[in-house]
């Protein structure tokens, strides 16, 4: 039973940009809104993002790529 539950709740795959919609949301909505809000209040607080349960790191690297691309412009 335990193995069946684990198989049902996990994707058992890790890929760069595995699901495009969360990365599109991060790139096109969340980051621009956050940058705009921080610039209005003059915030110097670091942006922290948590990627839970990433197997080999592609998810975290994908987030870092989006951050770098978005914040460089």
Secondary structure as GFF3:
##gff-version 3
##sequence-region A 1 73
A	DSSP	alpha_helix	2	9	.	.	.	ID=ss1
A	DSSP	alpha_helix	20	25	.	.	.	ID=ss2
A	DSSP	pi_helix	26	30	.	.	.	ID=ss3
A	DSSP	alpha_helix	31	41	.	.	.	ID=ss4
A	DSSP	alpha_helix	58	72	.	.	.	ID=ss5
###
